[in-house]
Amino acid sequence: MRTALVIGTGLIGTSAALALAGRGVAVHLTDHDPAQAHTAAALGAGTDEAPAGPVDLAVVAVPPAHVAATVADAMRRGLARAYIDVASVKGGPRRELEALGCDLTSYIGTHPMSGKERSGPLAATADLFEGRPWVLTPTRDTDTEVLNLALELVALCRAVPVVMDADAHDRAVALVSHTPQLVSSMVAARLADADETAVRLCGQGIRDVTRIAASDPRMWVEILSANPGPVADVLTGVAADLEETVQALRALQSADDEKRRSGADGIEDVLRRGNTGRERVPGKHGAAPSAYEIVAVLISDRPGELARIFADAGRAGVNIEDVRIEHATGQQAGVVQLMVEPAAAPGLTASLRERGWSIRQ
């Protein structure tokens, strides 16, 4: 691939453009808002000048509702040899393109499984897709050259290609992406009118659950409008679990011993099913999840403290597999949870203590 046109310079489009430009591809940028394309160009994502002729690949990075019209217009104008989109819903746009009578041999729907709570070109990074799944949804009509160009794009962005049926993809993202967004927002919405005393008690758990609730509502309305059925199906199951859990909690309030036991069994059931589901979430680098030991270290909120603790862990010969930070309420301090292989935990604990770190048991 020598040339590419990115249509839509938001987070995903600009990140893809940055990755391509950084690997020697001549990237052209366009957006319905010329100022946004100019911003992406200023960041080094390419040029906002129109290409002199057809490019090798057009990357359509617009909301799902606009994918079909944008791809059809690009095809009509002959802007590229091949066309892909990167929207988070795949079945609907393809059916719209078919209804428009487009020649779909030169098109393939794709979806990089990566993003941020922030949107726009200023949030973009060239490494956004590194190590992340990038779904491709070819059909029997897809030209081999088009599929190869899409695979080359994925490789240049250092993502991991995953081939799926378009409708199967939409059901999958309803489960692992779209429904979690709504559930996170629902939990966060309980905080909107909560008493300030309660809000001040927020810890890492509520931060984890509500992190993605900071996402742009307008963007998510567009995404959910393109995939409402599969999301509603998943939420129906969640709603059933919620109803059963409410009944179990009410039973725990009963004076009747048998009802309380039944309520406890109901709560334990949903928690254990949650354990089972959580164990299926892929671990580091997409491999099977691993059980890590946590070494919790008290840390002050001063410049360089994190770098120092990582350096000390390195001197101990221990690889940090993952890390979480829990900030203390009302204090310039917190706890860093270093996740390491179980066999390495005792040695790391002893080494950090020798270097003056306070370990929380």
N, C-alpha and C positions, 0 to 999 in steps of 0.2 A: 504494500500500500504506500503510495507516494503522496496522494492528496486526499483531503476529506473536507466535508462541509458539515458543520454542526448547526442545526436549526433549533434554537432555543438555548440561551446561555444562562440557565439557572444553575443550581448546585450540581446536578448530574451532568448536564451538557458541558459546562465549563470544566468540570473535573476530568471528563473524558478528553476534552480538547487539550488540557494541560498535559495529560499523560501522552497523548499522541504527539503534540508539539515537542515534548521533551525527548522523544525518540525519533526525531527527524522527519515526521510527517508534516507536510505543508497544510495547515488547517485554516479554513475560512469560517467566519462566524457570522451568524445573522440571528436577529431576534425581532419580535414585533415592537419591542422597545429598543431603538437604536442605541440609547445611552447604556443599556445593559450589555449589549454586544461590545460597545466601546470599552466598558469597564473590564470585560473578560479579556479583550485584546491587550489592554494595559497591564494585565496580570501575567501576560506571556502565553496566553492560550491560543494565539494565532493572530490573524488579521481580520478586521471587520470589512475589508474590501471584498467585493464579489469576485469569484473565480472567473478566469478568462474563458473557460469551457467546462465540460462535464468533469467532475471529480471521480475518484475511484469509489468513494463511499459517502453517502449522506446519512448522518446520524440525527434522527428526529427526536428531540428531547423536549417535548411539549406535554401538557396534561392529557390524560387519556381521552377526554371528550374531543380533543382537537387533533388527535393522531391521524385518523383516516383522512380528514380534509387536507392536512398538511402534507402527508405522504402523497396523496393523489395530485396535489398541486405541484409538488416537486417532480413527480413522474411526468406530468403533462409538460413541464418546462424542460425536461431532459437534463436535470441538474447533476445526475450521477449515473454510474454504471450499476450501482447497487444501493439499496435503501434498507435501513433498519430503524426501528424505534426502540426507545428505552423506557417506555411507560410501565407502570406497575401492574397493569391489567392487559391481558393478551387476546382473549377470545373475542371480546366485543369489537375492538378496532379491526381485527382481521375480517370479521363478518361485514363490517361497514365498508371496508375496501372492496370486498367481493360484490356488495350491492351497488357500489359505484362503478363496477365494471372494470376495475384496474387489472392489469397484467401482473399477477403476483409471483411470477417466476423470479423477478428481480428484487423481491422483498422478503425480509424475515423479521418476525417480532422477537425482541429480546428484552431482558429485564435484569440489570445488575442489582443484586441483593445487598445494597449498601446505601447509606444515607446519613443524615444528621438531623438534629432538631431544628437547626438553622437552615435557611434557604438562600438562594441568590448566588451570584458569582463570587462575592467576597467570602463566602463560606467554603468555596471549592478548594480541593487539594489534588495534586497529581497522584497521590497514593491512596485515594479514597477507595479504590476497588481492589487493592492488593490483597491476595489471599481470599477474597470473597467470592461466593458463587455468582455466576453470571448465566442466567437461563436463556437458552436459545430454543425457539419453537418452530423448527422447519417443518414443511409438509412435503408430500411427494412432488408438489409443483416447484419447490424451491430449486433454483439453479445451483449447481455444485460450486460455481465460481462465487456466487453470492454467499453461500454458507462458508466458504473458505475465507472470504473477506471479513465476515462476522467473527470467525474464529481468530483471525489475525488481530482484529480490534481487541478481542478479549485478552489475547496474549500480550499485546502492547500495553494494555492496562494492568497486566499481571494479575488478572482474575482467574477463576477456575470455571471452565465451561461446563454447563449442565444442560442436557437436552431433554425437553419435556413436551408433552402435548399442551396446547394453549389452554384448554379448559381445565386440565389437571393442574396446571400452574395456578390458575385463578382460584381453584379450591384450596390449593396449598397455601397461597399467600393470605387467603381469608383466615386461615387457621393460625399461621405463624407471624403475621404482620398486621393485618387490618383489624382483626378482633382485639389483639393486645393493645393497639392504639386506643380503641374505644374504651376498653376496660380501664386502662391507665387514666384516661380522661375522666371517666366516671368516678374513680377513686379520688382523683385530684379535685373534682368538683365538690366533694364533701368538705374540702378544706376552705372553700370560698367564703362561706358564712360561719365557719367554726369560731369558737371562742379563742381569743388570742393566747390565753393560757395553754390551751390544748395544742395550738400550732407551735408554740415554743418548745414543746416536747418532741417535735419531729426528729427522728433519727435516720440512720442509714436505710432502714427497711422502707420507710415511706419515700425516701429519695429514690431508691431503686425502682419502686413500683410506679412512681409518677414521673420518672425522667422524661419519657417520650410524650407526656402530656403537654410539654412546652412547644410541641410542633405547631406549624401554621394551620389554623382551622380551615382556611379557604382551600389550601392545597389538599387537605384530607377530605373535604366535602367532594372535591373533584374525583379523588381516587375512589371513595366509597360509592359515589354515584355510578361509577363504571363497573362495580363488582358487588351490588347490593344483595343479590340472592345468596351466594355462598357465605357472605358474612352473616346474613340473617340466620342461615342454617346453623352456623357455629354458635351464634349467640343464643339460639333456641336451646341448645344443649347446656350452655352456661346458665341460662335462666332456670332450667330445670334443677341444676345443681344448687343454685342460689335458693330456690324455693324449698328444696329438701333440707338445706343447711339451716334456713330460718326455722323450719319446723323442729329440727333437732335441737337448736338453741332454746326454743320455747319449751321443749320437753325437759331440758336441763333445769328449768325454773320450777318444775312441778314438785309437789310434795310427795308424789308417788315414786317409790324406788324403781319400779319397773320402767316407768316412763323416763326417768333420769338415765337409767342404763341404756335404754333405746336411743336416747338423745346422744349420749356419749359415743355409742357405736356409730351413729350417723356421722358425727364430727370426725371420728377416727377414720372412717371409710373415705371421706373426701380428702383428708390430709394424706392418707396412704396412697390414694390414687394420684394425688399431686406429687408425692415422692417418686412414684413410678414414671410419671410423665417427665418430670425434671431429669431423671436419669437418662432419658432418651435424647436430651439436647446435646448436640455434638460438642466435644471439648476443644482443646487447643488445636489449631490448624485443621479443624473439621474432623479430627480423629475421635475415637470413642472417649467419652468423658472419663476423667481420672479423678481419683479421690486424693486431694492434697491436704497436707497438714498446715494449719494456720499458725504463724508466729506473729503475735500482736505486739507492736512496739509503740510506746508512747513517744510522741514527736511534737516539738514546738513549731509554731507557724512562723518560721524564719527562713529567709532566702538560703538555699543551699542544703537544707536539712535532708530533703529527699535524695539529692545526689549523694550526700555523705552516707546515708544508710544503704543505698544501692552499692556504693563503692565498698563499704565494709562487708556486705554480703558477698561481693565478688572476691574480696581478700580471703573470705572463709571458704571459697571454692564452691559456693552454692548458687545454683541457677534459680532466679525468681520466676516461677511459672505464671503467676498472676498477682495483682495487687489491688487493694481497695483502701480507701481512706475514709475514716469516720471522724468528722469534725466535732469537737466538744462544744456544747451550747454555752455561749457567753464567755468563752475562753479562747485565747490565742494558742490553742493546742489541739491535739487529736490523737487518734490511734491509726497506725498504718498496719494493715493486715497483709503480711507477706505469705503467699501461698507457695509451698515447696513440696517436693517429694517427701513422704513420711520419714524415710530413712535419713533425710538431710536435716530434719527439724531440730533434733537435740544438739547437733554440732553447731548449727546456725545460732540457736538460742545462747549456747555457751560463749560463742565467739562474740556476739553482739554485746553480751553482758560485760565481757572483758574490755570492750571498747567504750564502755560507759553508757550504753543504752539501757533504758528501763523496759523490761519485758512484762507485759500484762498476762497473767495466768488465766 
